[in-house]
Amino acid sequence: MLRMAEVKQRLRSCSMYLLHCCTARGLAMTVTTSTDSTSFSAFFLCHSRTR
């Protein structure tokens, strides 16, 4: 079983990924920087590196 912290982190990663895919990059950056810029930038770096 996953801990709640892990589940929340995965949900956040999924939502950030969907936000990045479904919206314009500028709008996505504006939205995410106001909410959680550090986790988004870290996730974005990891995601762009895997591509």
PQR file with spaces between the fields and no chain letter, atoms N, CA, C, O and H, PARSE charges and radii, in Angstrom:
ATOM       1  N    MET     1       0.846   -1.207    0.000 -0.4000 1.5000
ATOM       2  CA   MET     1       0.000    0.000    0.000 -0.0000 2.0000
ATOM       3  C    MET     1       0.883    1.261    0.000  0.5500 1.7000
ATOM       4  O    MET     1       1.944    1.307    0.623 -0.5500 1.4000
ATOM       5  N    LEU     2       0.409    2.254   -0.708 -0.4000 1.5000
ATOM       6  CA   LEU     2       1.144    3.508   -0.755 -0.0000 2.0000
ATOM       7  C    LEU     2       0.766    4.397    0.419  0.5500 1.7000
ATOM       8  O    LEU     2      -0.376    4.400    0.878 -0.5500 1.4000
ATOM       9  H    LEU     2      -0.453    2.216   -1.214  0.4000 1.0000
ATOM      10  N    ARG     3       1.754    5.151    0.896 -0.4000 1.5000
ATOM      11  CA   ARG     3       1.446    6.134    1.933 -0.0000 2.0000
ATOM      12  C    ARG     3       0.745    7.329    1.308  0.5500 1.7000
ATOM      13  O    ARG     3       0.881    7.576    0.109 -0.5500 1.4000
ATOM      14  H    ARG     3       2.682    5.149    0.524  0.4000 1.0000
ATOM      15  N    MET     4      -0.003    8.072    2.114 -0.4000 1.5000
ATOM      16  CA   MET     4      -0.750    9.220    1.600 -0.0000 2.0000
ATOM      17  C    MET     4       0.169   10.249    0.958  0.5500 1.7000
ATOM      18  O    MET     4      -0.196   10.876   -0.036 -0.5500 1.4000
ATOM      19  H    MET     4      -0.114    7.872    3.088  0.4000 1.0000
ATOM      20  N    ALA     5       1.355   10.424    1.519 -0.4000 1.5000
ATOM      21  CA   ALA     5       2.298   11.396    0.960 -0.0000 2.0000
ATOM      22  C    ALA     5       2.688   11.006   -0.459  0.5500 1.7000
ATOM      23  O    ALA     5       2.763   11.856   -1.346 -0.5500 1.4000
ATOM      24  H    ALA     5       1.652    9.915    2.326  0.4000 1.0000
ATOM      25  N    GLU     6       2.939    9.704   -0.671 -0.4000 1.5000
ATOM      26  CA   GLU     6       3.308    9.230   -2.001 -0.0000 2.0000
ATOM      27  C    GLU     6       2.162    9.409   -2.983  0.5500 1.7000
ATOM      28  O    GLU     6       2.368    9.817   -4.126 -0.5500 1.4000
ATOM      29  H    GLU     6       2.878    9.014    0.050  0.4000 1.0000
ATOM      30  N    VAL     7       0.947    9.098   -2.527 -0.4000 1.5000
ATOM      31  CA   VAL     7      -0.226    9.237   -3.389 -0.0000 2.0000
ATOM      32  C    VAL     7      -0.422   10.691   -3.799  0.5500 1.7000
ATOM      33  O    VAL     7      -0.673   10.986   -4.967 -0.5500 1.4000
ATOM      34  H    VAL     7       0.780    8.767   -1.598  0.4000 1.0000
ATOM      35  N    LYS     8      -0.305   11.593   -2.835 -0.4000 1.5000
ATOM      36  CA   LYS     8      -0.469   13.018   -3.135 -0.0000 2.0000
ATOM      37  C    LYS     8       0.604   13.494   -4.103  0.5500 1.7000
ATOM      38  O    LYS     8       0.332   14.286   -5.006 -0.5500 1.4000
ATOM      39  H    LYS     8      -0.101   11.353   -1.886  0.4000 1.0000
ATOM      40  N    GLN     9       1.824   13.005   -3.910 -0.4000 1.5000
ATOM      41  CA   GLN     9       2.911   13.419   -4.787 -0.0000 2.0000
ATOM      42  C    GLN     9       2.670   12.924   -6.217  0.5500 1.7000
ATOM      43  O    GLN     9       2.922   13.650   -7.178 -0.5500 1.4000
ATOM      44  H    GLN     9       2.045   12.362   -3.177  0.4000 1.0000
ATOM      45  N    ARG    10       2.182   11.687   -6.351 -0.4000 1.5000
ATOM      46  CA   ARG    10       1.903   11.151   -7.684 -0.0000 2.0000
ATOM      47  C    ARG    10       0.754   11.886   -8.346  0.5500 1.7000
ATOM      48  O    ARG    10       0.797   12.167   -9.544 -0.5500 1.4000
ATOM      49  H    ARG    10       1.978   11.098   -5.570  0.4000 1.0000
ATOM      50  N    LEU    11      -0.274   12.200   -7.566 -0.4000 1.5000
ATOM      51  CA   LEU    11      -1.401   12.950   -8.110 -0.0000 2.0000
ATOM      52  C    LEU    11      -0.952   14.327   -8.579  0.5500 1.7000
ATOM      53  O    LEU    11      -1.371   14.804   -9.634 -0.5500 1.4000
ATOM      54  H    LEU    11      -0.309   11.973   -6.593  0.4000 1.0000
ATOM      55  N    ARG    12      -0.097   14.957   -7.785 -0.4000 1.5000
ATOM      56  CA   ARG    12       0.411   16.269   -8.170 -0.0000 2.0000
ATOM      57  C    ARG    12       1.218   16.181   -9.456  0.5500 1.7000
ATOM      58  O    ARG    12       1.091   17.042  -10.327 -0.5500 1.4000
ATOM      59  H    ARG    12       0.244   14.569   -6.928  0.4000 1.0000
ATOM      60  N    SER    13       2.049   15.146   -9.584 -0.4000 1.5000
ATOM      61  CA   SER    13       2.844   14.972  -10.793 -0.0000 2.0000
ATOM      62  C    SER    13       1.955   14.762  -12.007  0.5500 1.7000
ATOM      63  O    SER    13       2.203   15.324  -13.073 -0.5500 1.4000
ATOM      64  H    SER    13       2.151   14.447   -8.876  0.4000 1.0000
ATOM      65  N    CYS    14       0.911   13.946  -11.841 -0.4000 1.5000
ATOM      66  CA   CYS    14      -0.021   13.693  -12.942 -0.0000 2.0000
ATOM      67  C    CYS    14      -0.749   14.962  -13.349  0.5500 1.7000
ATOM      68  O    CYS    14      -0.900   15.241  -14.539 -0.5500 1.4000
ATOM      69  H    CYS    14       0.709   13.489  -10.975  0.4000 1.0000
ATOM      70  N    SER    15      -1.200   15.728  -12.369 -0.4000 1.5000
ATOM      71  CA   SER    15      -1.930   16.955  -12.681 -0.0000 2.0000
ATOM      72  C    SER    15      -1.021   17.972  -13.360  0.5500 1.7000
ATOM      73  O    SER    15      -1.451   18.683  -14.269 -0.5500 1.4000
ATOM      74  H    SER    15      -1.078   15.501  -11.402  0.4000 1.0000
ATOM      75  N    MET    16       0.236   18.044  -12.921 -0.4000 1.5000
ATOM      76  CA   MET    16       1.186   18.954  -13.556 -0.0000 2.0000
ATOM      77  C    MET    16       1.450   18.524  -14.994  0.5500 1.7000
ATOM      78  O    MET    16       1.552   19.363  -15.890 -0.5500 1.4000
ATOM      79  H    MET    16       0.586   17.467  -12.183  0.4000 1.0000
ATOM      80  N    TYR    17       1.561   17.201  -15.214 -0.4000 1.5000
ATOM      81  CA   TYR    17       1.798   16.688  -16.560 -0.0000 2.0000
ATOM      82  C    TYR    17       0.626   17.004  -17.473  0.5500 1.7000
ATOM      83  O    TYR    17       0.818   17.436  -18.610 -0.5500 1.4000
ATOM      84  H    TYR    17       1.477   16.520  -14.487  0.4000 1.0000
ATOM      85  N    LEU    18      -0.598   16.786  -16.976 -0.4000 1.5000
ATOM      86  CA   LEU    18      -1.789   17.091  -17.763 -0.0000 2.0000
ATOM      87  C    LEU    18      -1.879   18.580  -18.049  0.5500 1.7000
ATOM      88  O    LEU    18      -2.217   18.990  -19.159 -0.5500 1.4000
ATOM      89  H    LEU    18      -0.754   16.435  -16.053  0.4000 1.0000
ATOM      90  N    LEU    19      -1.577   19.380  -17.047 -0.4000 1.5000
ATOM      91  CA   LEU    19      -1.615   20.825  -17.220 -0.0000 2.0000
ATOM      92  C    LEU    19      -0.622   21.262  -18.287  0.5500 1.7000
ATOM      93  O    LEU    19      -0.922   22.131  -19.106 -0.5500 1.4000
ATOM      94  H    LEU    19      -1.302   19.047  -16.145  0.4000 1.0000
ATOM      95  N    HIS    20       0.546   20.664  -18.275 -0.4000 1.5000
ATOM      96  CA   HIS    20       1.575   21.000  -19.257 -0.0000 2.0000
ATOM      97  C    HIS    20       1.162   20.570  -20.657  0.5500 1.7000
ATOM      98  O    HIS    20       1.422   21.281  -21.628 -0.5500 1.4000
ATOM      99  H    HIS    20       0.789   19.958  -17.610  0.4000 1.0000
ATOM     100  N    CYS    21       0.520   19.412  -20.767 -0.4000 1.5000
ATOM     101  CA   CYS    21       0.148   18.885  -22.080 -0.0000 2.0000
ATOM     102  C    CYS    21      -1.068   19.597  -22.667  0.5500 1.7000
ATOM     103  O    CYS    21      -1.129   19.834  -23.873 -0.5500 1.4000
ATOM     104  H    CYS    21       0.309   18.834  -19.978  0.4000 1.0000
ATOM     105  N    CYS    22      -2.027   19.934  -21.823 -0.4000 1.5000
ATOM     106  CA   CYS    22      -3.320   20.397  -22.324 -0.0000 2.0000
ATOM     107  C    CYS    22      -3.432   21.902  -22.456  0.5500 1.7000
ATOM     108  O    CYS    22      -4.395   22.395  -23.043 -0.5500 1.4000
ATOM     109  H    CYS    22      -1.978   19.742  -20.843  0.4000 1.0000
ATOM     110  N    THR    23      -2.469   22.645  -21.924 -0.4000 1.5000
ATOM     111  CA   THR    23      -2.557   24.094  -22.012 -0.0000 2.0000
ATOM     112  C    THR    23      -1.354   24.657  -22.740  0.5500 1.7000
ATOM     113  O    THR    23      -0.373   23.952  -22.975 -0.5500 1.4000
ATOM     114  H    THR    23      -1.687   22.244  -21.448  0.4000 1.0000
ATOM     115  N    ALA    24      -1.430   25.917  -23.093 -0.4000 1.5000
ATOM     116  CA   ALA    24      -0.275   26.587  -23.687 -0.0000 2.0000
ATOM     117  C    ALA    24       0.845   26.661  -22.660  0.5500 1.7000
ATOM     118  O    ALA    24       0.584   26.752  -21.461 -0.5500 1.4000
ATOM     119  H    ALA    24      -2.227   26.490  -22.903  0.4000 1.0000
ATOM     120  N    ARG    25       2.082   26.622  -23.121 -0.4000 1.5000
ATOM     121  CA   ARG    25       3.213   26.579  -22.190 -0.0000 2.0000
ATOM     122  C    ARG    25       3.267   27.834  -21.313  0.5500 1.7000
ATOM     123  O    ARG    25       3.544   27.735  -20.118 -0.5500 1.4000
ATOM     124  H    ARG    25       2.294   26.548  -24.096  0.4000 1.0000
ATOM     125  N    GLY    26       3.012   28.981  -21.876 -0.4000 1.5000
ATOM     126  CA   GLY    26       3.047   30.217  -21.099 -0.0000 2.0000
ATOM     127  C    GLY    26       1.994   30.227  -20.007  0.5500 1.7000
ATOM     128  O    GLY    26       2.271   30.610  -18.871 -0.5500 1.4000
ATOM     129  H    GLY    26       2.787   29.062  -22.847  0.4000 1.0000
ATOM     130  N    LEU    27       0.776   29.803  -20.357 -0.4000 1.5000
ATOM     131  CA   LEU    27      -0.309   29.757  -19.380 -0.0000 2.0000
ATOM     132  C    LEU    27      -0.001   28.740  -18.290  0.5500 1.7000
ATOM     133  O    LEU    27      -0.236   28.998  -17.109 -0.5500 1.4000
ATOM     134  H    LEU    27       0.551   29.492  -21.280  0.4000 1.0000
ATOM     135  N    ALA    28       0.521   27.594  -18.681 -0.4000 1.5000
ATOM     136  CA   ALA    28       0.863   26.556  -17.715 -0.0000 2.0000
ATOM     137  C    ALA    28       1.922   27.068  -16.739  0.5500 1.7000
ATOM     138  O    ALA    28       1.828   26.836  -15.533 -0.5500 1.4000
ATOM     139  H    ALA    28       0.712   27.384  -19.640  0.4000 1.0000
ATOM     140  N    MET    29       2.922   27.760  -17.265 -0.4000 1.5000
ATOM     141  CA   MET    29       3.971   28.301  -16.410 -0.0000 2.0000
ATOM     142  C    MET    29       3.391   29.313  -15.428  0.5500 1.7000
ATOM     143  O    MET    29       3.757   29.329  -14.253 -0.5500 1.4000
ATOM     144  H    MET    29       2.999   27.948  -18.244  0.4000 1.0000
ATOM     145  N    THR    30       2.492   30.148  -15.914 -0.4000 1.5000
ATOM     146  CA   THR    30       1.895   31.168  -15.050 -0.0000 2.0000
ATOM     147  C    THR    30       1.101   30.520  -13.920  0.5500 1.7000
ATOM     148  O    THR    30       1.209   30.927  -12.764 -0.5500 1.4000
ATOM     149  H    THR    30       2.195   30.135  -16.869  0.4000 1.0000
ATOM     150  N    VAL    31       0.306   29.511  -14.261 -0.4000 1.5000
ATOM     151  CA   VAL    31      -0.520   28.834  -13.263 -0.0000 2.0000
ATOM     152  C    VAL    31       0.350   28.110  -12.241  0.5500 1.7000
ATOM     153  O    VAL    31       0.126   28.225  -11.036 -0.5500 1.4000
ATOM     154  H    VAL    31       0.219   29.180  -15.201  0.4000 1.0000
ATOM     155  N    THR    32       1.343   27.363  -12.723 -0.4000 1.5000
ATOM     156  CA   THR    32       2.138   26.533  -11.823 -0.0000 2.0000
ATOM     157  C    THR    32       3.080   27.355  -10.967  0.5500 1.7000
ATOM     158  O    THR    32       3.343   26.994   -9.819 -0.5500 1.4000
ATOM     159  H    THR    32       1.524   27.269  -13.702  0.4000 1.0000
ATOM     160  N    THR    33       3.594   28.452  -11.500 -0.4000 1.5000
ATOM     161  CA   THR    33       4.522   29.250  -10.691 -0.0000 2.0000
ATOM     162  C    THR    33       3.804   29.881   -9.516  0.5500 1.7000
ATOM     163  O    THR    33       4.409   30.100   -8.467 -0.5500 1.4000
ATOM     164  H    THR    33       3.381   28.745  -12.432  0.4000 1.0000
ATOM     165  N    SER    34       2.518   30.177   -9.675 -0.4000 1.5000
ATOM     166  CA   SER    34       1.766   30.772   -8.573 -0.0000 2.0000
ATOM     167  C    SER    34       1.413   29.728   -7.515  0.5500 1.7000
ATOM     168  O    SER    34       1.183   30.081   -6.358 -0.5500 1.4000
ATOM     169  H    SER    34       2.026   29.999  -10.528  0.4000 1.0000
ATOM     170  N    THR    35       1.367   28.458   -7.890 -0.4000 1.5000
ATOM     171  CA   THR    35       0.985   27.425   -6.935 -0.0000 2.0000
ATOM     172  C    THR    35       2.202   26.733   -6.335  0.5500 1.7000
ATOM     173  O    THR    35       2.405   26.776   -5.121 -0.5500 1.4000
ATOM     174  H    THR    35       1.554   28.172   -8.830  0.4000 1.0000
ATOM     175  N    ASP    36       3.012   26.096   -7.175 -0.4000 1.5000
ATOM     176  CA   ASP    36       4.116   25.301   -6.639 -0.0000 2.0000
ATOM     177  C    ASP    36       5.241   25.258   -7.666  0.5500 1.7000
ATOM     178  O    ASP    36       5.375   24.278   -8.399 -0.5500 1.4000
ATOM     179  H    ASP    36       2.847   26.061   -8.160  0.4000 1.0000
ATOM     180  N    SER    37       6.032   26.290   -7.722 -0.4000 1.5000
ATOM     181  CA   SER    37       7.018   26.428   -8.784 -0.0000 2.0000
ATOM     182  C    SER    37       8.156   25.423   -8.649  0.5500 1.7000
ATOM     183  O    SER    37       8.657   24.921   -9.656 -0.5500 1.4000
ATOM     184  H    SER    37       5.923   27.086   -7.127  0.4000 1.0000
ATOM     185  N    THR    38       8.569   25.125   -7.425 -0.4000 1.5000
ATOM     186  CA   THR    38       9.741   24.278   -7.241 -0.0000 2.0000
ATOM     187  C    THR    38       9.473   22.848   -7.682  0.5500 1.7000
ATOM     188  O    THR    38      10.288   22.249   -8.383 -0.5500 1.4000
ATOM     189  H    THR    38       8.162   25.533   -6.607  0.4000 1.0000
ATOM     190  N    SER    39       8.338   22.302   -7.276 -0.4000 1.5000
ATOM     191  CA   SER    39       8.040   20.921   -7.642 -0.0000 2.0000
ATOM     192  C    SER    39       7.782   20.813   -9.140  0.5500 1.7000
ATOM     193  O    SER    39       8.138   19.813   -9.764 -0.5500 1.4000
ATOM     194  H    SER    39       7.675   22.789   -6.707  0.4000 1.0000
ATOM     195  N    PHE    40       7.158   21.852   -9.723 -0.4000 1.5000
ATOM     196  CA   PHE    40       6.888   21.817  -11.153 -0.0000 2.0000
ATOM     197  C    PHE    40       8.183   21.865  -11.941  0.5500 1.7000
ATOM     198  O    PHE    40       8.358   21.102  -12.891 -0.5500 1.4000
ATOM     199  H    PHE    40       6.868   22.664   -9.217  0.4000 1.0000
ATOM     200  N    SER    41       9.090   22.748  -11.562 -0.4000 1.5000
ATOM     201  CA   SER    41      10.344   22.868  -12.294 -0.0000 2.0000
ATOM     202  C    SER    41      11.153   21.580  -12.180  0.5500 1.7000
ATOM     203  O    SER    41      11.774   21.146  -13.150 -0.5500 1.4000
ATOM     204  H    SER    41       8.948   23.368  -10.790  0.4000 1.0000
ATOM     205  N    ALA    42      11.146   20.971  -11.001 -0.4000 1.5000
ATOM     206  CA   ALA    42      11.863   19.715  -10.812 -0.0000 2.0000
ATOM     207  C    ALA    42      11.238   18.614  -11.658  0.5500 1.7000
ATOM     208  O    ALA    42      11.944   17.842  -12.306 -0.5500 1.4000
ATOM     209  H    ALA    42      10.641   21.323  -10.213  0.4000 1.0000
ATOM     210  N    PHE    43       9.899   18.545  -11.648 -0.4000 1.5000
ATOM     211  CA   PHE    43       9.198   17.536  -12.434 -0.0000 2.0000
ATOM     212  C    PHE    43       9.405   17.776  -13.924  0.5500 1.7000
ATOM     213  O    PHE    43       9.587   16.831  -14.692 -0.5500 1.4000
ATOM     214  H    PHE    43       9.325   19.172  -11.122  0.4000 1.0000
ATOM     215  N    PHE    44       9.376   19.038  -14.329 -0.4000 1.5000
ATOM     216  CA   PHE    44       9.549   19.373  -15.740 -0.0000 2.0000
ATOM     217  C    PHE    44      10.949   18.997  -16.206  0.5500 1.7000
ATOM     218  O    PHE    44      11.119   18.492  -17.316 -0.5500 1.4000
ATOM     219  H    PHE    44       9.227   19.806  -13.705  0.4000 1.0000
ATOM     220  N    LEU    45      11.947   19.238  -15.371 -0.4000 1.5000
ATOM     221  CA   LEU    45      13.310   18.873  -15.718 -0.0000 2.0000
ATOM     222  C    LEU    45      13.435   17.364  -15.870  0.5500 1.7000
ATOM     223  O    LEU    45      14.059   16.884  -16.816 -0.5500 1.4000
ATOM     224  H    LEU    45      11.809   19.649  -14.469  0.4000 1.0000
ATOM     225  N    CYS    46      12.848   16.618  -14.948 -0.4000 1.5000
ATOM     226  CA   CYS    46      12.899   15.158  -15.016 -0.0000 2.0000
ATOM     227  C    CYS    46      12.173   14.658  -16.258  0.5500 1.7000
ATOM     228  O    CYS    46      12.658   13.763  -16.950 -0.5500 1.4000
ATOM     229  H    CYS    46      12.341   17.008  -14.180  0.4000 1.0000
ATOM     230  N    HIS    47      11.008   15.240  -16.539 -0.4000 1.5000
ATOM     231  CA   HIS    47      10.197   14.780  -17.662 -0.0000 2.0000
ATOM     232  C    HIS    47      10.878   15.088  -18.988  0.5500 1.7000
ATOM     233  O    HIS    47      10.898   14.244  -19.884 -0.5500 1.4000
ATOM     234  H    HIS    47      10.614   15.968  -15.977  0.4000 1.0000
ATOM     235  N    SER    48      11.434   16.281  -19.122 -0.4000 1.5000
ATOM     236  CA   SER    48      12.086   16.650  -20.372 -0.0000 2.0000
ATOM     237  C    SER    48      13.357   15.829  -20.570  0.5500 1.7000
ATOM     238  O    SER    48      13.775   15.578  -21.700 -0.5500 1.4000
ATOM     239  H    SER    48      11.418   16.966  -18.394  0.4000 1.0000
ATOM     240  N    ARG    49      13.961   15.417  -19.466 -0.4000 1.5000
ATOM     241  CA   ARG    49      15.177   14.617  -19.563 -0.0000 2.0000
ATOM     242  C    ARG    49      14.856   13.201  -20.035  0.5500 1.7000
ATOM     243  O    ARG    49      15.653   12.593  -20.749 -0.5500 1.4000
ATOM     244  H    ARG    49      13.621   15.621  -18.548  0.4000 1.0000
ATOM     245  N    THR    50      13.696   12.670  -19.641 -0.4000 1.5000
ATOM     246  CA   THR    50      13.352   11.305  -20.031 -0.0000 2.0000
ATOM     247  C    THR    50      12.936   11.227  -21.494  0.5500 1.7000
ATOM     248  O    THR    50      13.048   10.172  -22.119 -0.5500 1.4000
ATOM     249  H    THR    50      13.049   13.164  -19.061  0.4000 1.0000
ATOM     250  N    ARG    51      12.452   12.351  -22.047 -0.4000 1.5000
ATOM     251  CA   ARG    51      12.038   12.302  -23.451 -0.0000 2.0000
ATOM     252  C    ARG    51      13.246   12.134  -24.317  0.5500 1.7000
ATOM     253  O    ARG    51      13.125   12.069  -25.541 -0.5500 1.4000
ATOM     254  H    ARG    51      12.360   13.208  -21.540  0.4000 1.0000
